[in-house]
Amino acid sequence: MRFHTRKWIKPEDLNPNGTLFGGRLLEWIDEEAALYAIIQLENPRTVTKYISEINFVSSAKKGDIVEIGIEVKQFGKSSLTLGCEVRNKMTRQSIITIEKIIMVSLDEAGKPEPHGKTKVEFVSDRLKED
C-alpha cells in the first residue's frame, strides 16, 4: 500500500470526545480515493460508487499526523476497486481500514464509461512515452 497524503489533526477536526471526527476522516478518504482514481483512469468524471464496511481500529487526537494509504485491488470495465488504510504517521498504528472502495469512470452524460485500463500506471511513465 502506498501512503501519499498526510493530514495534521487540528481542533476543527475533532469530535466532542476530543478525538478525530469519523466524518472528517471519511471525507479525506473519499477525496484521496477520487484523486487516485482520476489519475489512474485519466478521467476527471470519476465518482465514488461504493464504500464497504469501515473498520475504526483506533483514534487520533489533536496534533497527530495521519497518512492515507491507497492500493489498487482490481480494474473493472468502467470501475477501479481500491483498498484503504489510514495510520498514525509517527507510530504506524492503524486508525481505520476499508477493504473496498469502488470508483466508476463516467462519460459526459454521467453514464459508466469503459476506461480500458488493466494495470497501475505512473504519471512519470506516461510522460516518458510522449
The first five atom37 places (N, CA, C, CB, O) and aatype in JSON, in Angstrom:
{
  "aatype": [12, 1, 13, 8, 16, 1, 11, 17, 9, 11, 14, 6, 3, 10, 2, 14, 2, 7, 16, 10, 13, 7, 7, 1, 10, 10, 6, 17, 9, 3, 6, 6, 0, 0, 10, 18, 0, 9, 9, 5, 10, 6, 2, 14, 1, 16, 19, 16, 11, 18, 9, 15, 6, 9, 2, 13, 19, 15, 15, 0, 11, 11, 7, 3, 9, 19, 6, 9, 7, 9, 6, 19, 11, 5, 13, 7, 11, 15, 15, 10, 16, 10, 7, 4, 6, 19, 1, 2, 11, 12, 16, 1, 5, 15, 9, 9, 16, 9, 6, 11, 9, 9, 12, 19, 15, 10, 3, 6, 0, 7, 11, 14, 6, 14, 8, 7, 11, 16, 11, 19, 6, 13, 19, 15, 3, 1, 10, 11, 6, 3],
  "atom_mask": [
    [1, 1, 1, 1, 1],
    [1, 1, 1, 1, 1],
    [1, 1, 1, 1, 1],
    [1, 1, 1, 1, 1],
    [1, 1, 1, 1, 1],
    [1, 1, 1, 1, 1],
    [1, 1, 1, 1, 1],
    [1, 1, 1, 1, 1],
    [1, 1, 1, 1, 1],
    [1, 1, 1, 1, 1],
    [1, 1, 1, 1, 1],
    [1, 1, 1, 1, 1],
    [1, 1, 1, 1, 1],
    [1, 1, 1, 1, 1],
    [1, 1, 1, 1, 1],
    [1, 1, 1, 1, 1],
    [1, 1, 1, 1, 1],
    [1, 1, 1, 0, 1],
    [1, 1, 1, 1, 1],
    [1, 1, 1, 1, 1],
    [1, 1, 1, 1, 1],
    [1, 1, 1, 0, 1],
    [1, 1, 1, 0, 1],
    [1, 1, 1, 1, 1],
    [1, 1, 1, 1, 1],
    [1, 1, 1, 1, 1],
    [1, 1, 1, 1, 1],
    [1, 1, 1, 1, 1],
    [1, 1, 1, 1, 1],
    [1, 1, 1, 1, 1],
    [1, 1, 1, 1, 1],
    [1, 1, 1, 1, 1],
    [1, 1, 1, 1, 1],
    [1, 1, 1, 1, 1],
    [1, 1, 1, 1, 1],
    [1, 1, 1, 1, 1],
    [1, 1, 1, 1, 1],
    [1, 1, 1, 1, 1],
    [1, 1, 1, 1, 1],
    [1, 1, 1, 1, 1],
    [1, 1, 1, 1, 1],
    [1, 1, 1, 1, 1],
    [1, 1, 1, 1, 1],
    [1, 1, 1, 1, 1],
    [1, 1, 1, 1, 1],
    [1, 1, 1, 1, 1],
    [1, 1, 1, 1, 1],
    [1, 1, 1, 1, 1],
    [1, 1, 1, 1, 1],
    [1, 1, 1, 1, 1],
    [1, 1, 1, 1, 1],
    [1, 1, 1, 1, 1],
    [1, 1, 1, 1, 1],
    [1, 1, 1, 1, 1],
    [1, 1, 1, 1, 1],
    [1, 1, 1, 1, 1],
    [1, 1, 1, 1, 1],
    [1, 1, 1, 1, 1],
    [1, 1, 1, 1, 1],
    [1, 1, 1, 1, 1],
    [1, 1, 1, 1, 1],
    [1, 1, 1, 1, 1],
    [1, 1, 1, 0, 1],
    [1, 1, 1, 1, 1],
    [1, 1, 1, 1, 1],
    [1, 1, 1, 1, 1],
    [1, 1, 1, 1, 1],
    [1, 1, 1, 1, 1],
    [1, 1, 1, 0, 1],
    [1, 1, 1, 1, 1],
    [1, 1, 1, 1, 1],
    [1, 1, 1, 1, 1],
    [1, 1, 1, 1, 1],
    [1, 1, 1, 1, 1],
    [1, 1, 1, 1, 1],
    [1, 1, 1, 0, 1],
    [1, 1, 1, 1, 1],
    [1, 1, 1, 1, 1],
    [1, 1, 1, 1, 1],
    [1, 1, 1, 1, 1],
    [1, 1, 1, 1, 1],
    [1, 1, 1, 1, 1],
    [1, 1, 1, 0, 1],
    [1, 1, 1, 1, 1],
    [1, 1, 1, 1, 1],
    [1, 1, 1, 1, 1],
    [1, 1, 1, 1, 1],
    [1, 1, 1, 1, 1],
    [1, 1, 1, 1, 1],
    [1, 1, 1, 1, 1],
    [1, 1, 1, 1, 1],
    [1, 1, 1, 1, 1],
    [1, 1, 1, 1, 1],
    [1, 1, 1, 1, 1],
    [1, 1, 1, 1, 1],
    [1, 1, 1, 1, 1],
    [1, 1, 1, 1, 1],
    [1, 1, 1, 1, 1],
    [1, 1, 1, 1, 1],
    [1, 1, 1, 1, 1],
    [1, 1, 1, 1, 1],
    [1, 1, 1, 1, 1],
    [1, 1, 1, 1, 1],
    [1, 1, 1, 1, 1],
    [1, 1, 1, 1, 1],
    [1, 1, 1, 1, 1],
    [1, 1, 1, 1, 1],
    [1, 1, 1, 1, 1],
    [1, 1, 1, 1, 1],
    [1, 1, 1, 0, 1],
    [1, 1, 1, 1, 1],
    [1, 1, 1, 1, 1],
    [1, 1, 1, 1, 1],
    [1, 1, 1, 1, 1],
    [1, 1, 1, 1, 1],
    [1, 1, 1, 0, 1],
    [1, 1, 1, 1, 1],
    [1, 1, 1, 1, 1],
    [1, 1, 1, 1, 1],
    [1, 1, 1, 1, 1],
    [1, 1, 1, 1, 1],
    [1, 1, 1, 1, 1],
    [1, 1, 1, 1, 1],
    [1, 1, 1, 1, 1],
    [1, 1, 1, 1, 1],
    [1, 1, 1, 1, 1],
    [1, 1, 1, 1, 1],
    [1, 1, 1, 1, 1],
    [1, 1, 1, 1, 1],
    [1, 1, 1, 1, 1]
  ],
  "atom_positions": [
    [[0.86, -1.18, 0.0], [0.0, 0.0, 0.0], [0.9, 1.23, 0.0], [-0.97, 0.0, 1.23], [1.89, 1.29, 0.72]],
    [[0.53, 2.2, -0.81], [1.3, 3.44, -0.89], [0.57, 4.54, -0.11], [1.52, 3.88, -2.38], [-0.63, 4.74, -0.28]],
    [[1.32, 5.22, 0.73], [0.77, 6.31, 1.54], [1.22, 7.62, 0.92], [1.23, 6.19, 3.03], [2.4, 7.98, 0.99]],
    [[0.26, 8.35, 0.32], [0.59, 9.57, -0.41], [0.29, 10.84, 0.36], [-0.16, 9.59, -1.71], [1.04, 11.81, 0.28]],
    [[-0.79, 10.85, 1.11], [-1.28, 12.08, 1.72], [-1.16, 12.03, 3.22], [-2.72, 12.33, 1.32], [-1.45, 11.02, 3.86]],
    [[-0.75, 13.14, 3.78], [-0.68, 13.29, 5.23], [-1.6, 14.43, 5.66], [0.77, 13.56, 5.71], [-1.74, 15.43, 4.97]],
    [[-2.21, 14.25, 6.81], [-3.08, 15.28, 7.39], [-2.67, 15.5, 8.83], [-4.58, 14.87, 7.3], [-2.36, 14.56, 9.56]],
    [[-2.68, 16.76, 9.23], [-2.37, 17.14, 10.59], [-3.69, 17.38, 11.3], [-1.46, 18.41, 10.65], [-4.49, 18.19, 10.83]],
    [[-3.94, 16.71, 12.4], [-5.21, 16.82, 13.09], [-5.25, 18.15, 13.86], [-5.43, 15.61, 14.06], [-4.44, 18.39, 14.75]],
    [[-6.22, 18.99, 13.49], [-6.37, 20.32, 14.07], [-7.65, 20.37, 14.91], [-6.4, 21.41, 12.96], [-8.48, 19.46, 14.8]],
    [[-7.83, 21.39, 15.73], [-9.01, 21.47, 16.59], [-10.34, 21.34, 15.84], [-9.0, 22.77, 17.33], [-11.28, 20.74, 16.36]],
    [[-10.42, 21.88, 14.64], [-11.68, 21.82, 13.88], [-11.99, 20.41, 13.35], [-11.62, 22.79, 12.71], [-13.08, 20.17, 12.83]],
    [[-11.04, 19.49, 13.47], [-11.24, 18.11, 13.02], [-11.74, 17.18, 14.13], [-9.93, 17.56, 12.46], [-11.97, 16.0, 13.89]],
    [[-11.91, 17.71, 15.32], [-12.24, 16.88, 16.48], [-13.73, 16.77, 16.75], [-11.56, 17.43, 17.69], [-14.51, 17.66, 16.42]],
    [[-14.12, 15.65, 17.36], [-15.49, 15.44, 17.82], [-15.58, 15.88, 19.29], [-15.92, 13.93, 17.65], [-14.57, 16.28, 19.87]],
    [[-16.77, 15.81, 19.9], [-16.9, 16.23, 21.31], [-16.02, 15.43, 22.29], [-18.33, 16.1, 21.73], [-15.8, 15.89, 23.41]],
    [[-15.53, 14.26, 21.89], [-14.65, 13.47, 22.76], [-13.19, 13.91, 22.67], [-14.76, 12.0, 22.39], [-12.33, 13.39, 23.39]],
    [[-12.91, 14.87, 21.77], [-11.54, 15.34, 21.61], [-10.69, 14.48, 20.72], [0.0, 0.0, 0.0], [-9.47, 14.62, 20.7]],
    [[-11.33, 13.57, 19.96], [-10.6, 12.74, 19.0], [-11.08, 13.07, 17.59], [-10.81, 11.22, 19.32], [-12.07, 13.78, 17.41]],
    [[-10.37, 12.56, 16.62], [-10.7, 12.84, 15.22], [-12.12, 12.42, 14.89], [-9.71, 12.13, 14.29], [-12.5, 11.28, 15.13]],
    [[-12.9, 13.33, 14.34], [-14.28, 13.07, 13.91], [-14.25, 12.12, 12.72], [-15.01, 14.4, 13.56], [-13.58, 12.38, 11.72]],
    [[-14.99, 11.01, 12.83], [-15.01, 10.0, 11.78], [-15.46, 10.54, 10.44], [0.0, 0.0, 0.0], [-14.94, 10.13, 9.4]],
    [[-16.41, 11.46, 10.45], [-16.89, 12.05, 9.2], [-15.82, 12.83, 8.48], [0.0, 0.0, 0.0], [-15.75, 12.82, 7.25]],
    [[-14.98, 13.53, 9.24], [-13.87, 14.27, 8.62], [-12.9, 13.29, 7.96], [-13.13, 15.15, 9.68], [-12.44, 13.52, 6.84]],
    [[-12.59, 12.21, 8.67], [-11.68, 11.21, 8.13], [-12.23, 10.58, 6.86], [-11.4, 10.14, 9.18], [-11.5, 10.37, 5.9]],
    [[-13.52, 10.28, 6.86], [-14.14, 9.69, 5.66], [-14.12, 10.68, 4.49], [-15.59, 9.26, 5.96], [-13.96, 10.28, 3.34]],
    [[-14.29, 11.96, 4.79], [-14.19, 12.99, 3.75], [-12.8, 12.96, 3.11], [-14.48, 14.39, 4.33], [-12.68, 13.01, 1.89]],
    [[-11.76, 12.87, 3.94], [-10.39, 12.83, 3.42], [-10.15, 11.57, 2.6], [-9.39, 12.91, 4.57], [-9.49, 11.62, 1.56]],
    [[-10.67, 10.45, 3.07], [-10.5, 9.18, 2.35], [-11.19, 9.23, 0.99], [-11.05, 8.01, 3.18], [-10.62, 8.81, -0.02]],
    [[-12.43, 9.75, 0.96], [-13.17, 9.83, -0.29], [-12.44, 10.72, -1.29], [-14.6, 10.37, -0.04], [-12.36, 10.4, -2.48]],
    [[-11.91, 11.82, -0.82], [-11.17, 12.72, -1.71], [-9.9, 12.05, -2.22], [-10.82, 14.03, -0.97], [-9.59, 12.14, -3.41]],
    [[-9.17, 11.37, -1.35], [-7.94, 10.68, -1.75], [-8.24, 9.59, -2.78], [-7.24, 10.07, -0.52], [-7.52, 9.46, -3.78]],
    [[-9.29, 8.8, -2.54], [-9.68, 7.75, -3.49], [-10.06, 8.35, -4.83], [-10.85, 6.92, -2.92], [-9.7, 7.81, -5.88]],
    [[-10.8, 9.45, -4.81], [-11.21, 10.1, -6.05], [-10.0, 10.6, -6.83], [-12.17, 11.27, -5.76], [-9.89, 10.37, -8.03]],
    [[-9.09, 11.29, -6.16], [-7.89, 11.79, -6.84], [-7.06, 10.65, -7.42], [-7.03, 12.61, -5.87], [-6.59, 10.74, -8.55]],
    [[-6.9, 9.59, -6.65], [-6.13, 8.44, -7.12], [-6.78, 7.84, -8.36], [-6.0, 7.38, -6.01], [-6.11, 7.58, -9.36]],
    [[-8.1, 7.63, -8.31], [-8.82, 7.02, -9.44], [-8.82, 7.93, -10.66], [-10.26, 6.69, -9.04], [-8.66, 7.44, -11.78]],
    [[-8.98, 9.22, -10.47], [-8.97, 10.16, -11.6], [-7.63, 10.1, -12.32], [-9.26, 11.6, -11.11], [-7.58, 10.1, -13.55]],
    [[-6.55, 10.05, -11.56], [-5.22, 9.99, -12.17], [-5.01, 8.65, -12.87], [-4.13, 10.21, -11.1], [-4.49, 8.62, -13.98]],
    [[-5.41, 7.55, -12.23], [-5.22, 6.23, -12.84], [-6.06, 6.07, -14.1], [-5.58, 5.13, -11.83], [-5.57, 5.57, -15.11]],
    [[-7.33, 6.5, -14.04], [-8.24, 6.28, -15.17], [-8.2, 7.41, -16.18], [-9.66, 6.12, -14.66], [-8.81, 7.32, -17.24]],
    [[-7.46, 8.47, -15.86], [-7.33, 9.63, -16.74], [-8.7, 10.2, -17.14], [-6.54, 9.26, -18.0], [-8.93, 10.54, -18.3]],
    [[-9.58, 10.29, -16.15], [-10.92, 10.82, -16.39], [-11.37, 11.62, -15.17], [-11.93, 9.67, -16.7], [-11.56, 11.05, -14.1]],
    [[-11.53, 12.94, -15.32], [-11.96, 13.76, -14.19], [-13.41, 13.49, -13.76], [-11.81, 15.22, -14.53], [-13.82, 13.92, -12.68]],
    [[-14.17, 12.78, -14.59], [-15.55, 12.43, -14.25], [-15.58, 11.03, -13.64], [-16.48, 12.5, -15.52], [-16.26, 10.13, -14.13]],
    [[-14.84, 10.85, -12.57], [-14.78, 9.58, -11.86], [-15.41, 9.8, -10.48], [-13.31, 9.04, -11.73], [-15.07, 10.75, -9.78]],
    [[-16.33, 8.92, -10.11], [-17.1, 9.12, -8.88], [-17.05, 7.89, -7.97], [-18.55, 9.45, -9.21], [-16.73, 6.79, -8.41]],
    [[-17.37, 8.11, -6.71], [-17.45, 7.03, -5.73], [-18.78, 6.31, -5.91], [-17.3, 7.56, -4.28], [-19.83, 6.93, -5.88]],
    [[-18.72, 4.99, -6.1], [-19.94, 4.19, -6.22], [-20.24, 3.45, -4.92], [-19.81, 3.2, -7.36], [-21.4, 3.32, -4.53]],
    [[-19.18, 2.95, -4.25], [-19.4, 2.07, -3.11], [-18.22, 2.15, -2.14], [-19.61, 0.61, -3.58], [-17.06, 2.2, -2.55]],
    [[-18.54, 2.17, -0.86], [-17.52, 2.04, 0.18], [-18.0, 0.93, 1.11], [-17.3, 3.4, 0.97], [-19.1, 0.99, 1.66]],
    [[-17.16, -0.1, 1.27], [-17.52, -1.25, 2.1], [-17.47, -0.9, 3.58], [-16.59, -2.43, 1.8], [-17.32, 0.26, 3.96]],
    [[-17.6, -1.92, 4.39], [-17.53, -1.75, 5.84], [-16.28, -0.97, 6.22], [-17.54, -3.11, 6.54], [-15.19, -1.2, 5.7]],
    [[-16.48, -0.05, 7.15], [-15.4, 0.79, 7.64], [-15.02, 0.28, 9.03], [-15.81, 2.3, 7.68], [-15.87, 0.17, 9.91]],
    [[-13.74, -0.02, 9.22], [-13.28, -0.55, 10.49], [-12.45, 0.51, 11.21], [-12.46, -1.85, 10.28], [-11.3, 0.76, 10.86]],
    [[-13.06, 1.14, 12.25], [-12.33, 2.09, 13.07], [-11.51, 1.3, 14.08], [-13.3, 3.11, 13.79], [-12.07, 0.69, 15.0]],
    [[-10.2, 1.3, 13.92], [-9.3, 0.49, 14.74], [-8.84, 1.25, 15.98], [-8.1, 0.05, 13.91], [-8.8, 0.69, 17.07]],
    [[-8.49, 2.5, 15.81], [-8.06, 3.34, 16.92], [-8.41, 4.78, 16.6], [-6.53, 3.18, 17.18], [-8.95, 5.07, 15.54]],
    [[-8.11, 5.69, 17.51], [-8.46, 7.09, 17.28], [-7.2, 7.93, 17.11], [-9.3, 7.64, 18.45], [-6.08, 7.48, 17.34]],
    [[-7.42, 9.15, 16.69], [-6.34, 10.12, 16.56], [-6.76, 11.36, 17.34], [-6.03, 10.47, 15.05], [-7.95, 11.62, 17.52]],
    [[-5.77, 12.12, 17.81], [-6.08, 13.3, 18.61], [-5.39, 14.52, 18.02], [-5.67, 13.09, 20.07], [-4.55, 14.41, 17.13]],
    [[-5.74, 15.68, 18.54], [-5.18, 16.94, 18.07], [-3.65, 16.87, 18.09], [-5.68, 18.13, 18.93], [-3.05, 16.44, 19.07]],
    [[-3.06, 17.28, 16.99], [-1.61, 17.28, 16.86], [-1.04, 16.05, 16.18], [0.0, 0.0, 0.0], [0.1, 16.07, 15.72]],
    [[-1.83, 14.97, 16.12], [-1.36, 13.77, 15.42], [-1.25, 14.05, 13.92], [-2.31, 12.58, 15.68], [-1.97, 14.87, 13.37]],
    [[-0.34, 13.35, 13.29], [-0.22, 13.38, 11.84], [-0.66, 12.0, 11.35], [1.25, 13.74, 11.36], [-0.12, 10.98, 11.78]],
    [[-1.64, 11.98, 10.45], [-2.1, 10.72, 9.9], [-1.75, 10.68, 8.43], [-3.64, 10.53, 10.12], [-1.62, 11.71, 7.77]],
    [[-1.59, 9.46, 7.92], [-1.31, 9.3, 6.49], [-2.33, 8.34, 5.9], [0.13, 8.79, 6.26], [-2.74, 7.37, 6.53]],
    [[-2.73, 8.64, 4.67], [-3.77, 7.88, 3.98], [-3.11, 7.01, 2.91], [-4.84, 8.83, 3.35], [-2.42, 7.51, 2.02]],
    [[-3.35, 5.71, 3.02], [-2.79, 4.76, 2.05], [-3.88, 4.2, 1.16], [0.0, 0.0, 0.0], [-4.98, 3.89, 1.61]],
    [[-3.56, 4.07, -0.1], [-4.48, 3.53, -1.11], [-3.76, 2.44, -1.88], [-5.0, 4.66, -2.09], [-2.57, 2.58, -2.2]],
    [[-4.48, 1.35, -2.18], [-3.92, 0.33, -3.05], [-5.0, -0.13, -4.02], [-3.37, -0.87, -2.23], [-6.18, -0.18, -3.69]],
    [[-4.57, -0.48, -5.22], [-5.48, -0.98, -6.23], [-5.73, -2.46, -5.96], [-4.91, -0.76, -7.67], [-4.81, -3.24, -5.79]],
    [[-7.03, -2.82, -5.93], [-7.42, -4.21, -5.74], [-7.79, -4.85, -7.08], [-8.6, -4.31, -4.76], [-7.46, -6.01, -7.33]],
    [[-8.48, -4.07, -7.94], [-8.96, -4.65, -9.2], [-9.38, -3.55, -10.17], [-10.15, -5.6, -8.94], [-9.92, -2.51, -9.78]],
    [[-9.12, -3.8, -11.45], [-9.64, -2.96, -12.53], [-10.85, -3.65, -13.11], [-8.55, -2.69, -13.63], [-10.78, -4.82, -13.47]],
    [[-11.96, -2.94, -13.19], [-13.15, -3.44, -13.85], [-13.28, -2.79, -15.21], [0.0, 0.0, 0.0], [-12.37, -2.08, -15.65]],
    [[-14.39, -3.02, -15.88], [-14.61, -2.43, -17.21], [-14.68, -0.91, -17.14], [-15.9, -2.99, -17.83], [-14.02, -0.22, -17.92]],
    [[-15.47, -0.39, -16.22], [-15.58, 1.05, -16.04], [-15.22, 1.47, -14.61], [-16.99, 1.52, -16.39], [-15.35, 2.64, -14.25]],
    [[-14.77, 0.51, -13.82], [-14.51, 0.79, -12.4], [-13.07, 0.52, -12.0], [-15.44, -0.04, -11.54], [-12.29, -0.09, -12.74]],
    [[-12.75, 1.0, -10.82], [-11.46, 0.75, -10.19], [-11.76, 0.48, -8.72], [-10.45, 1.95, -10.39], [-12.34, 1.33, -8.04]],
    [[-11.36, -0.68, -8.23], [-11.59, -1.04, -6.83], [-10.31, -0.81, -6.05], [-12.07, -2.52, -6.69], [-9.24, -1.29, -6.42]],
    [[-10.44, -0.06, -4.95], [-9.31, 0.32, -4.12], [-9.48, -0.2, -2.7], [-9.14, 1.83, -4.11], [-10.6, -0.49, -2.28]],
    [[-8.4, -0.32, -1.98], [-8.41, -0.57, -0.55], [-7.76, 0.63, 0.12], [0.0, 0.0, 0.0], [-7.03, 1.37, -0.52]],
    [[-8.04, 0.83, 1.41], [-7.51, 2.0, 2.1], [-7.15, 1.68, 3.54], [-8.53, 3.14, 2.05], [-7.83, 0.9, 4.21]],
    [[-6.09, 2.29, 3.99], [-5.73, 2.27, 5.41], [-5.26, 3.67, 5.78], [-4.64, 1.2, 5.73], [-4.51, 4.29, 5.03]],
    [[-5.7, 4.14, 6.93], [-5.19, 5.39, 7.48], [-4.46, 5.01, 8.76], [-6.35, 6.44, 7.75], [-4.97, 4.25, 9.58]],
    [[-3.25, 5.55, 8.92], [-2.48, 5.21, 10.1], [-1.8, 6.46, 10.66], [-1.43, 4.13, 9.78], [-1.65, 7.47, 9.98]],
    [[-1.4, 6.37, 11.91], [-0.65, 7.42, 12.56], [0.75, 7.43, 11.95], [-0.6, 7.22, 14.12], [1.43, 6.4, 11.95]],
    [[1.18, 8.56, 11.44], [2.47, 8.66, 10.75], [3.64, 8.32, 11.66], [2.65, 10.05, 10.18], [4.6, 7.69, 11.23]],
    [[3.56, 8.73, 12.91], [4.69, 8.57, 13.82], [4.76, 7.16, 14.43], [4.62, 9.6, 14.92], [5.85, 6.6, 14.57]],
    [[3.61, 6.6, 14.78], [3.6, 5.29, 15.45], [3.3, 4.14, 14.5], [2.57, 5.29, 16.57], [3.53, 2.98, 14.85]],
    [[2.78, 4.45, 13.3], [2.35, 3.46, 12.31], [1.12, 2.67, 12.77], [3.49, 2.49, 12.02], [0.75, 1.69, 12.14]],
    [[0.48, 3.09, 13.86], [-0.72, 2.41, 14.34], [-1.88, 2.69, 13.39], [-1.07, 2.87, 15.79], [-2.13, 3.84, 13.03]],
    [[-2.57, 1.65, 13.01], [-3.72, 1.77, 12.11], [-4.86, 2.49, 12.82], [-4.18, 0.37, 11.62], [-5.16, 2.22, 13.98]],
    [[-5.5, 3.41, 12.1], [-6.64, 4.16, 12.63], [-7.93, 3.65, 12.01], [-6.47, 5.67, 12.37], [-8.94, 3.49, 12.7]],
    [[-7.9, 3.41, 10.72], [-9.09, 2.94, 10.0], [-8.65, 2.08, 8.83], [-9.96, 4.13, 9.52], [-7.61, 2.33, 8.22]],
    [[-9.46, 1.06, 8.51], [-9.23, 0.27, 7.3], [-10.56, 0.15, 6.54], [-8.66, -1.15, 7.65], [-11.63, 0.05, 7.13]],
    [[-10.44, 0.18, 5.24], [-11.59, -0.03, 4.35], [-11.15, -1.03, 3.3], [-12.09, 1.34, 3.7], [-10.21, -0.78, 2.55]],
    [[-11.82, -2.14, 3.25], [-11.44, -3.22, 2.33], [-11.72, -2.86, 0.87], [-12.18, -4.48, 2.7], [-10.94, -3.23, -0.01]],
    [[-12.82, -2.15, 0.62], [-13.22, -1.95, -0.78], [-13.86, -0.58, -0.99], [-14.18, -3.05, -1.21], [-14.84, -0.23, -0.33]],
    [[-13.29, 0.18, -1.91], [-13.87, 1.43, -2.39], [-13.94, 1.29, -3.91], [-13.0, 2.71, -1.96], [-12.93, 1.07, -4.57]],
    [[-15.14, 1.4, -4.45], [-15.3, 1.27, -5.9], [-15.54, 2.65, -6.51], [-16.48, 0.3, -6.25], [-16.49, 3.35, -6.16]],
    [[-14.67, 3.0, -7.43], [-14.76, 4.25, -8.18], [-15.16, 3.92, -9.61], [-13.41, 5.06, -8.13], [-14.69, 2.93, -10.17]],
    [[-16.01, 4.75, -10.21], [-16.51, 4.48, -11.56], [-16.22, 5.67, -12.48], [-18.03, 4.19, -11.53], [-16.46, 6.83, -12.12]],
    [[-15.72, 5.36, -13.65], [-15.44, 6.33, -14.7], [-16.74, 6.62, -15.46], [-14.33, 5.82, -15.66], [-17.41, 5.69, -15.9]],
    [[-17.08, 7.9, -15.61], [-18.33, 8.29, -16.29], [-18.04, 9.03, -17.6], [-19.19, 9.16, -15.38], [-17.0, 9.66, -17.76]],
    [[-19.0, 8.94, -18.52], [-18.92, 9.73, -19.74], [-19.57, 11.1, -19.48], [-19.62, 8.99, -20.94], [-19.99, 11.39, -18.36]],
    [[-19.65, 11.92, -20.52], [-20.2, 13.27, -20.36], [-21.67, 13.27, -19.97], [-20.03, 14.05, -21.63], [-22.15, 14.25, -19.41]],
    [[-22.4, 12.19, -20.25], [-23.81, 12.08, -19.9], [-24.01, 11.51, -18.48], [-24.55, 11.21, -20.92], [-25.13, 11.37, -18.01]],
    [[-22.89, 11.19, -17.82], [-22.98, 10.66, -16.47], [-23.22, 9.16, -16.4], [0.0, 0.0, 0.0], [-23.63, 8.64, -15.36]],
    [[-22.97, 8.46, -17.49], [-23.14, 7.01, -17.55], [-21.77, 6.34, -17.43], [-23.85, 6.58, -18.87], [-20.76, 6.91, -17.86]],
    [[-21.71, 5.12, -16.86], [-20.42, 4.42, -16.78], [-19.78, 4.28, -18.16], [-20.61, 3.03, -16.16], [-20.43, 3.95, -19.14]],
    [[-18.47, 4.56, -18.19], [-17.73, 4.54, -19.45], [-16.52, 3.62, -19.3], [-17.28, 5.98, -19.84], [-15.74, 3.78, -18.36]],
    [[-16.34, 2.67, -20.22], [-15.14, 1.81, -20.15], [-13.88, 2.67, -20.2], [-15.14, 0.77, -21.32], [-13.78, 3.61, -20.99]],
    [[-12.91, 2.34, -19.36], [-11.69, 3.12, -19.29], [-10.51, 2.46, -19.99], [-11.34, 3.38, -17.85], [-9.52, 3.13, -20.29]],
    [[-10.59, 1.17, -20.26], [-9.53, 0.49, -20.99], [-8.25, 0.23, -20.21], [0.0, 0.0, 0.0], [-7.25, -0.19, -20.8]],
    [[-8.24, 0.48, -18.92], [-7.03, 0.29, -18.1], [-7.04, -1.11, -17.49], [-6.94, 1.38, -16.99], [-8.09, -1.64, -17.14]],
    [[-5.86, -1.69, -17.35], [-5.75, -3.04, -16.77], [-4.68, -3.14, -15.69], [-5.46, -4.04, -17.86], [-4.59, -4.16, -15.0]],
    [[-3.87, -2.1, -15.54], [-2.81, -2.13, -14.54], [-2.51, -0.71, -14.05], [-1.53, -2.79, -15.11], [-2.85, 0.27, -14.7]],
    [[-1.86, -0.66, -12.91], [-1.46, 0.63, -12.34], [-0.44, 1.27, -13.26], [-0.89, 0.46, -10.91], [0.52, 0.63, -13.69]],
    [[-0.66, 2.55, -13.54], [0.28, 3.33, -14.34], [0.76, 4.51, -13.52], [-0.38, 3.81, -15.66], [0.0, 5.08, -12.74]],
    [[2.0, 4.88, -13.69], [2.56, 6.04, -13.01], [2.64, 7.19, -14.0], [3.94, 5.72, -12.41], [3.01, 7.0, -15.16]],
    [[2.32, 8.38, -13.54], [2.33, 9.55, -14.41], [3.71, 9.74, -15.03], [1.91, 10.81, -13.63], [3.81, 10.11, -16.2]],
    [[4.76, 9.49, -14.27], [6.12, 9.66, -14.8], [6.36, 8.75, -16.01], [7.16, 9.36, -13.7], [7.07, 9.13, -16.94]],
    [[5.78, 7.55, -16.0], [5.92, 6.65, -17.14], [5.14, 7.15, -18.35], [5.44, 5.25, -16.76], [5.59, 7.01, -19.48]],
    [[3.97, 7.73, -18.11], [3.18, 8.29, -19.21], [3.94, 9.43, -19.88], [1.81, 8.78, -18.71], [3.91, 9.57, -21.1]],
    [[4.62, 10.25, -19.08], [5.34, 11.4, -19.63], [6.52, 10.95, -20.49], [5.84, 12.3, -18.5], [6.86, 11.63, -21.46]],
    [[7.14, 9.84, -20.16], [8.26, 9.31, -20.92], [7.83, 8.84, -22.3], [8.92, 8.18, -20.17], [8.62, 8.87, -23.25]],
    [[6.56, 8.39, -22.42], [6.06, 7.85, -23.68], [5.79, 8.93, -24.71], [4.81, 7.05, -23.44], [5.79, 8.66, -25.91]],
    [[5.55, 10.15, -24.26], [5.19, 11.24, -25.18], [6.36, 11.78, -25.94], [4.54, 12.36, -24.42], [6.2, 12.69, -26.75]]
  ]
}
